[in-house]
Amino acid sequence: MIPVNRRRFLAMALSLPAVASAAVNVPSLAGGADLVETMLARAPVPRHSNELWVLVDDQEAALSVFRGNALVERFVPVSLGRSGAKTQRIRGDNVTPLGEFRINRFNYESQWRTFMSIDYPTPPHARMALEKGIYSQADYDDYFDYYRRHGYPPQNTALGGAIGIHGLGSADPDIHGRYHWTQGCVAVTNAQIDRLAELVGVGTRVVIR
């Protein structure tokens, strides 16, 4: 059972401008359901007809930029975590987290040419971690306390952090074209990250499924 104050903050966090464009009704975890998977079922839909948003498809190894339902640009192949993509990620497991995110920072001096940080772990990821025993109640409370103070999630919990979309920098393009090689991020070529940086900005919604 989610305490009333936590439930209220969870809805609030998901409705912040840096997190979502509109309030989201968070489903319960009755029966041990995968909360992120439940929310992903409705995530690949534009919030409005003119929304610019990004879809990363694990099965197709593709990153697509949409304006509403219209495809603007598509980048293939992209590389994800070397251990695959899952709704539940643990620090150091090299998994790309599935879910619905927002770009919250750009680093143009990254070793990966440009790094677009996303707001992982989200409140639904934190809730799942509590349900699965990855977070203690104290960890869960600390997560929301940090989020409330800073406006973005902590990056040093058991769920890890520093997840984003980035270029290759000096990495081998041949390996990129053949394998998933990242520690959990979404990687595109240097030319593609330059183009993507022209299209998106802080607050752009990113769906990884």
Salt bridges, closest charged atoms under 4 A:
GLU51 OE2 - ARG205 NE 2.84
ASP57 OD2 - ARG209 NH2 3.37
GLU60 OE1 - ARG74 NH2 3.16
GLU73 OE1 - ARG195 NE 2.96
GLU100 OE2 - ARG47 NH2 2.22
GLU100 OE2 - ARG205 NH1 2.84
GLU131 OE2 - ARG127 NH2 2.57
ASP141 OD1 - ARG6 NE 3.32
ASP145 OD1 - ARG6 NH2 3.92
ASP145 OD1 - ARG148 NH1 3.04
ASP174 OD2 - ARG178 NH1 3.13
ASP194 OD2 - ARG113 NH2 2.82
GLU198 OE1 - ARG195 NH1 2.98
